[in-house]
Amino acid sequence: MEHPMVDQPQQSKRDFLRYFLGGGVLAWLGAVFYPVFAYLKPPKQGDVEVTSVKAGKLSEIEKESGTIVRFGNKPVIMVRTAEGEVHAFSATCTHLDCTVQFRKDMGVIWCACHNGKYDLNGRVVSGPPPRPLDEYRVIIQADDVIISSRT
């Protein structure tokens, strides 16, 4: 029968080696996989400060049509009504940030994610969106359509 005092130092040496080697393996795995995950994660892009954009020529925009226009790094939907009025709204749905589109057949701005509908003034008609679309100012100079922020 072995004495318990003789076995105790052997056990603590084994525990120390087990933790030391386990920690070394974890450190090695971190050193291998961290650069892979850092490479796969896209870099953060800051907001591009834009106050206005030229959206096109009024004579080239059909009545009852909608177009997505880049406003810095944000999408804006420009809609021309049957009466010829031009409106511009944020093209990001207020529900879950999906991109909205103009539906001529329904006469609405529509979000495909959860069937949210907005009228041509950006107000919620049906579906889950909690608030209207953010509106942009539309300026017509000669034949140019210019979209600018409200502020």
N, C-alpha and C positions, 0 to 999 in steps of 0.2 A: 504494500500500500504506500502510495506516494504522499509526501508531506505537503499540505496545502500552501505553505509559505514558499516552496520551491516553484510551484506552478504559477504563482501570481506574477512575478516579473516577466515570465515568458508570454503570458496572456497580454500584458500591457504593451510589450514590444510588438506583438502581432497586431493589436489594435492600432498602435501608432503607424505601423507600416501600411495597414489597410487604409487608414484615413489619408496618409501621405500619398499613396499611389492613386487612391480614388480622386483626391484633389488634383493631382497631376493630370489624370485623364480628363477631368472636367475642364481644367485650364486649357489643355490641348484642344478639346472639342470647341471651346469658346474661340480660341485663336484661329481655328479652321473655319467655323461657320459665321462668325461676326462679319468678316469682309464680304461673304456671299450675301448675307441679309442687307448689309449696308449698300451693296451694289444694286440689289433688287428694289430697294425703297426709292421711289422717285423723289427728286429734290423739291423743296418747297419753292413755290413761285410767289413773289409778292404781287400785290395788286398793281396794275398799271393805271396810273392816274390819267384819265381822259375826261375832257369836259364836253366835247362834241365830236361827231363823226359825220362825214358826208355819206349818205345812204344811197344815192343814185339820182337819176333824173325823173321828175314827176311824170313827164310824157312817156317814160318807158315802164312805169309801174301800172299794171292792169288794175282795173276796178275789181273789187271782190277777190283780193289776193293778199297773201301774207308771206313775208320773207324774214329769215333770221339774219341779223346784222351783228357783226362783232363790235362791241363797245368796250375797248380795252381788252380785258380777258373775260368779259361777261357777254352772254348772248342777249340780244334784244330782238323782240319780234315787232316788225313794222307791218301794219295792216292798213290796206286801203279799202274803204267801204264802197258799197254800190253807189252812194251819193258822191263819192270822190274824196271824202275826208281821209286824212292820213293820221293814224295814231301809232304810238310806239310804247311798248311795255317791256318790262323785264321778261325774258323768255324762260325764267326759272319758276316752276310751279311753287306756290306758297305752301304746299302740303309736304312734299318730300324732295324738293329740288330737282325734279325731272324737267326736261326741256319740253315746253309746250309747242303746239303747232296750230296753224290756221286750218280750219275745216270748212271749205266753201259749201259742201253739201249740207252741213248743219248750221252754217252761219255763225260759228263760235270759234273761240280759241280753246283748244282741247288738249288735255294732258292724258297721254296714253297709259300712264302708270296705273291710275286708279279711276279713270273715266271722269276726271274733274273737268268742268266746263266753265268758261268765262265768256261774258258778252263782249262785244267789240269796244266797250269802254273799260274793259279790264275787271269788271265786277263779277263775283262768283254767281253762277247760275245754278249749278248742281254739283254734287260730289263732295269729296272730303276737304278741299282747300279751305283753310280757316279765314283767309282774308283776300282782298283783291290783289291783282298784280301791281307791282310798282310801276308808275307811269313816268315816261320821259317826255320832254318837250319836243315838238316837231316844228321846225321853221322852214318855210318855203321861200327861197331867195331865187328870183328869176325862175329857172326850171330845176334848180337843185333842191333836194330834200336833205335837211340837216337835222340830226337828232342830237339833243343836248340833255344834260342832266338837269333835274328840276331846281337844284340849289344854285 
